[in-house]
Amino acid sequence: MIRPIVARTLATAALLTGSLLVSGCASAEEPAAEPSTAASQAEEPLEPTATVTPEPTEHVDPTCTTILPEATVADFESVGWSAREDLMRVGTLQLAGSVMCTWGDFSVATDHVQVFGWAPTTGAEASEARSELIEQGWVVVNDDSGNFVTENPETAIATDDDGFGMTYWFTDDGIKLADTKQGLLLIEWPPA
């Protein structure tokens, strides 16, 4: 049996411990809330944010290695081909700022070459070039993909699967040239 004095002491101790636990869990008085500045901040004009202006891209002239996809250039080089670069001509018209590339193995006499070219043109230059080609017997082909002038298929040395030989493609960006109409699809100039 527990003595009454010990029982009272334990009961008092339990009561005090419980009181302390309950008072510790009670929330303290909250400090007075500071006035909100959200409304006044919203009314103040915001500082302008800095706009990042992209660096201007470096001007790159068209070359035999820039007007074609890297993979095509690598394929040509892997078989020992190199490019001879010149200004592009359309009939008697030599086009400034242009490039005409003849890819082949120049260490041997051969007619196994690929020709690609690009020229920036004004509307007047494009019209003059087109007229000169037509006067020489070249054929105009307008289809869904553009406006082309191609050599007469009866006199073409080499043609693609559709029967087109050397072909000029007149675009808004200039004139593209390839030894076949299908070859024009490889020219990636001017850069986007």
VEXPAPA-551851 format. One record per residue: residue in one letter; x, y, z of N, C-alpha, C in turn. Coordinates in steps of 0.001 Angstrom, whole numbers, padded with zeros to 6 digits, always signed. Example, Ala and Ser with C-alpha at 12.3 -4.5 7.8 and 13.67 -1.06 7.14 Angstrom:
a+013190-005690+007800+012300-004500+007800+013200-003300+007800/s+012850-002250+007080+013670-001060+007140+012900+000030+007870/
END
This chain:
m+000808-001155+000000+000000+000000+000000+000868+001240+000000/i+000382+002248-000766+001144+003483-000875+000690+004377+000268/r+001635+004972+000883+001310+005864+001982+000581+007075+001441/p-000345+007662+002234-001122+008798+001767-000249+009995+001458/i+000810+010241+002140+001649+011394+001874+002357+011251+000532/v+002798+010039+000239+003479+009794-001033+002467+009932-002159/a+001265+009443-001967+000238+009534-002993-000102+010979-003272/r-000188+011809-002213-000486+013215-002409+000650+013909-003120/t+001858+013570-002817+003021+014189-003439+003061+013829-004928/l+002806+012563-005223+002799+012143-006633+001666+012831-007390/a+000517+012953-006770-000620+013602-007414-000321+015071-007652/t+000308+015741-006690+000649+017154-006837+001696+017324-007934/a+002678+016436-007948+003729+016514-008965+003134+016301-010353/a+002224+015365-010490+001590+015104-011778+000766+016297-012208/l+000070+016916-011263-000749+018075-011565+000117+019244-011999/l+001228+019478-011299+002132+020570-011677+002751+020316-013062/t+003155+019082-013300+003755+018747-014596+002745+018957-015710/g+001526+018531-015500+000476+018719-016504+000220+020187-016754/s+000212+021003-015674-000027+022438-015819+001082+023087-016631/l+002298+022672-016339+003426+023234-017094+003335+022865-018580/l+002971+021623-018842+002855+021197-020242+001760+021964-020962/v+000633+022145-020317-000476+022862-020943-000119+024316-021150/s+000534+024954-020192+000868+026371-020349+001964+026556-021409/g+002835+025579-021591+003879+025674-022614+003298+025567-024008/c+002185+024868-024157+001564+024708-025472+000674+025882-025819/a+000291+026662-024827-000580+027800-025089+000204+028819-025898/s-000463+029479-026817+000245+030434-027663+000504+031708-026897/a+001649+032235-027177+002003+033507-026573+001245+034586-027308/e+001169+035720-026722+000457+036814-027356+001194+037197-028641/e+000452+037250-029746+001073+037562-031029+001396+039037-031086/p+002555+039351-031708+002880+040767-031837+001902+041427-032801/a+001719+042692-032620+000808+043431-033479+001325+043368-034913/a+000440+043112-035852+000829+042994-037257+001264+044346-037779/e+002339+044321-038599+002813+045563-039207+001876+045910-040352/p+001733+047167-040622+000841+047547-041721+001375+046969-043038/s+000472+046511-043874+000848+045903-045151+001287+046978-046126/t+002365+046673-046838+002847+047625-047845+002590+047095-049246/a+001846+045991-049347+001612+045393-050655+000891+046359-051586/a-000105+047054-051078-000856+047967-051924+000022+049124-052369/s+000816+049672-051453+001636+050818-051836+002758+050395-052777/q+003256+049165-052626+004304+048712-053539+003740+048516-054937/a+002515+048046-055027+001926+047815-056336+001685+049123-057065/e+001441+050198-056296+001173+051475-056929+002451+052148-057402/e+003594+051792-056824+004847+052398-057241+005245+051838-058596/p+005804+052671-059467+006219+052142-060774+007352+051136-060586/l+007276+050074-061340+008308+049053-061280+009531+049520-062056/e+010677+049111-061587+011911+049419-062299+011896+048671-063628/p+012320+049306-064704+012358+048575-065973+013373+047437-065889/t+012997+046325-066478+013918+045193-066473+014830+045300-067682/a+016041+044888-067500+017008+044948-068593+016644+043911-069643/t+016635+044333-070888+016366+043423-071991+017696+042983-072569/v+017839+041693-072709+019078+041166-073266+018980+041239-074782/t+019856+042005-075371+019900+042125-076816+020906+041124-077348/p+020472+040248-078258+021420+039266-078768+022545+039955-079531/e+023715+039380-079405+024858+039906-080132+024590+039754-081621/p+024947+040760-082411+024749+040595-083848+025612+039445-084355/t+025014+038676-085247+025774+037552-085770+026830+038071-086732/e+027939+037408-086707+029041+037798-087569+028643+037540-089014/h+028935+038512-089882+028635+038353-091301+029560+037296-091887/v+028972+036343-092542+029746+035278-093171+029449+035313-094659/d+030497+035360-095461+030317+035318-096905+030032+033892-097341/p+029273+033743-098416+029028+032392-098914+030321+031795-099469/t+030589+030562-099104+031753+029836-099620+031306+028430-099990/c+032206+027688-100590+031867+026315-100985+031575+025425-099787/t+032093+025781-098615+031835+024961-097427+030701+025502-096564/t+030219+026717-096848+029120+027248-096037+027761+027166-096719/i+027712+027051-098041+026398+026998-098703+025807+025591-098720/l+026623+024601-098368+026166+023207-098341+026155+022686-096912/p+025361+021659-096635+025376+021056-095298+026770+020497-094974/e+027140+020563-093697+028445+020043-093264+028618+018585-093662/a+027555+017799-093570+027643+016371-093899+027972+016165-095378/t+027419+017008-096246+027706+016895-097679+029160+017236-097955/v+029637+018318-097342+031043+018706-097496+031942+017578-096994/a+031613+017003-095842+032409+015902-095280+032407+014693-096216/d+031259+014405-096833+031188+013289-097785+032094+013538-098988/f+032044+014744-099538+032909+015072-100675+034382+014918-100290/e+034739+015473-099142+036137+015420-098705+036584+013989-098400/s+035665+013149-097924+036031+011766-097581+036407+010941-098812/v+035944+011357-099996+036313+010645-101227+037414+011381-101991/g+038039+012352-101314+039169+013052-101915+038808+014237-102786/w+037562+014700-102691+037153+015841-103497+037481+017147-102772/s+037701+018178-103563+037868+019533-103045+037044+020448-103945/a+036971+021709-103576+036139+022643-104336+036989+023719-104991/r+036615+024047-106203+037158+025228-106881+036080+026289-106779/e+036477+027431-106283+035520+028500-105991+035719+029654-106963/d+034617+030202-107463+034657+031331-108379+033391+032155-108165/l+033327+033311-108807+032087+034083-108799+031104+033413-109749/m+029844+033456-109407+028823+032826-110242+028526+033706-111444/r+028374+033052-112561+027987+033724-113799+026657+033149-114275/v+025862+034025-114842+024644+033597-115523+024750+034202-116912/g+025077+033377-117881+025336+033891-119224+026557+034795-119171/t+026398+036038-119605+027514+036995-119576+027531+037823-118298/l+026533+037647-117470+026403+038435-116238+027190+037782-115100/q+028176+038510-114563+028923+038030-113391+028317+038703-112164/l+027943+037899-111171+027190+038405-110023+028098+038655-108823/a+028180+039916-108394+029015+040294-107246+028464+039666-105973/g+029369+039287-105061+028965+038712-103783+028519+037265-103883/s+028717+036663-105050+028247+035296-105280+029375+034293-105099/v+029008+033027-105173+029992+031948-105150+029489+030831-106066/m+030415+030288-106849+030117+029106-107649+031162+028063-107307/c+030716+026884-106945+031607+025831-106461+031541+024624-107377/t+032694+024197-107811+032797+022957-108569+033550+021976-107695/w+032859+020937-107235+033442+019912-106368+033867+018723-107214/g+035083+018251-107001+035556+017071-107713+036965+016708-107281/d+037508+015690-107912+038894+015276-107678+039722+015894-108792/f+040404+016984-108496+041140+017728-109510+042550+017196-109732/s+042880+016088-109074+044200+015488-109299+044200+014633-110568/v+043021+014384-111126+042895+013614-112365+041950+014354-113315/a+042103+014090-114604+041189+014679-115582+039858+013942-115478/t+038797+014684-115212+037491+014042-115033+036361+015019-115312/d+035234+014453-115655+034021+015263-115755+033039+014866-114654/h+033508+014087-113702+032685+013684-112554+032805+014758-111474/v+031955+015757-111570+031974+016883-110636+030542+017206-110225/q+030427+017991-109187+029144+018528-108736+029284+020045-108708/v+028254+020753-109166+028293+022211-109240+027174+022788-108376/f+027545+023771-107550+026585+024472-106697+026951+025948-106688/g+025949+026823-106614+026243+028246-106534+025104+029012-105900/w+025443+030216-105449+024439+031119-104889+024880+032547-105155/a+023910+033411-105460+024203+034824-105704+023079+035689-105152/p+023454+036759-104434+022434+037738-104060+022114+038557-105313/t+020871+038888-105515+020530+039669-106705+019450+040684-106399/t+019460+041722-107188+018351+042669-107171+017308+042136-108146/g+016147+042704-108118+015105+042289-109059+015534+042495-110500/a+016241+043604-110767+016699+043891-112130+017740+042872-112586/e+018676+042510-111691+019696+041514-112046+019057+040154-112318/a+018122+039769-111473+017449+038479-111652+016693+038455-112973/s+016029+039546-113302+015280+039628-114553+016217+039552-115753/e+017338+040259-115683+018322+040233-116770+018911+038830-116939/a+019259+038185-115833+019834+036838-115890+018831+035850-116480/r+017619+035944-116043+016562+035044-116524+016335+035237-118024/s+016256+036481-118446+016042+036778-119873+017182+036250-120730/e+018407+036423-120268+019562+035950-121030+019544+034427-121169/l+019202+033725-120104+019129+032263-120172+018048+031809-121163/i+016900+032442-121115+015792+032075-122006+016184+032327-123460/e+016870+033447-123722+017332+033750-125082+018298+032685-125595/q+019031+032043-124688+019996+031011-125075+019354+029627-125189/g+018046+029535-125009+017354+028265-125183+017062+027502-123901/w+017321+028120-122751+017001+027459-121487+015487+027445-121320/v+014990+026540-120500+013557+026298-120353+013077+026788-118985/v+011938+027498-118986+011334+027987-117743+010443+026890-117160/v+010613+026642-115860+009790+025661-115150+009269+026337-113888/n+007957+026484-113804+007330+027011-112593+006513+025883-111987/d+006831+025545-110745+006045+024523-110061+005805+024967-108629/d+005241+024086-107819+004888+024437-106441+006088+024867-105611/s+007273+024404-105969+008450+024731-105155+009179+025980-105622/g+008813+026557-106765+009466+027796-107156+009531+028044-108646/n+010413+028991-108971+010600+029477-110328+011995+029067-110783/f+012081+028204-111779+013353+027636-112217+013593+027931-113691/v+014862+028004-114055+015261+028036-115454+016301+026937-115592/t+016027+025969-116460+016879+024790-116584+017346+024623-118022/e+018484+023973-118185+018973+023762-119543+018015+022839-120291/n+018008+022980-121583+017149+022167-122423+017497+020698-122209/p+016515+019858-121840+016809+018450-121565+017388+017706-122773/e+017133+018201-123981+017671+017555-125177+019177+017750-125308/t+019702+018787-124679+021145+019057-124787+021875+018911-123454/a+021169+018519-122409+021785+018388-121080+022767+017218-121063/i+023922+017428-120474+024942+016382-120372+024540+015355-119321/a+024093+015818-118174+023679+014923-117086+022369+015454-116523/t+021463+014543-116183+020169+014949-115634+019873+014171-114355/d+018938+014712-113574+018501+014008-112364+017371+013043-112722/d+016767+012445-111721+015704+011457-111949+014490+012042-112665/d+014313+013365-112562+013171+014012-113204+013521+014590-114570/g+014753+014370-115034+015156+014836-116354+015726+016246-116393/f+016017+016829-115230+016549+018190-115194+018071+018172-115111/g+018702+018975-115952+020147+019156-115887+020462+020415-115093/m+021484+021159-115528+021891+022405-114866+020659+023291-114701/t+020438+023773-113462+019214+024518-113163+019504+025700-112256/y+018892+026842-112579+018928+028041-111740+017576+028153-111051/w+017608+028458-109749+016379+028639-108971+016335+030095-108536/f+015349+030829-109011+015199+032246-108686+014318+032368-107445/t+014908+032834-106331+014192+032951-105060+014175+034408-104616/d+013468+034693-103536+013452+036049-102979+014820+036446-102431/d+015627+035445-102040+016939+035712-101448+018061+035779-102472/g+017789+035407-103712+018837+035414-104725+018629+034303-105730/i+019729+033885-106348+019690+032818-107343+020542+031662-106840/k+019984+030455-106907+020729+029244-106566+021001+028489-107862/l+022130+027793-107903+022529+027036-109086+023017+025659-108668/a+022610+024635-109418+023155+023287-109211+023169+022571-110551/d+023978+021529-110630+024076+020798-111895+022843+019955-112183/t+021936+019817-111214+020612+019222-111430+019614+019968-110544/k+018355+019879-110900+017325+020526-110078+017295+019919-108680/q+017453+018588-108579+017474+017945-107262+018638+018455-106418/g+019757+018766-107047+020927+019270-106329+020678+020604-105647/l+019705+021370-106149+019385+022665-105532+018945+022512-104082/l+018363+021362-103758+017867+021135-102399+018994+021105-101371/l+020220+020885-101811+021349+020842-100879+021847+022227-100473/i+021513+023239-101241+022032+024581-100959+021266+025187-099789/e+022003+025494-098718+021415+026069-097497+021918+027495-097312/w+021635+028328-098273+022093+029710-098193+020998+030590-098721/p+020800+031762-098160+021507+032339-097025+021078+031675-095720/p+021932+031812-094687+021588+031187-093403+020324+031812-092823/a+019588+031010-092089+018333+031488-091480+018593+032417-090324/
END
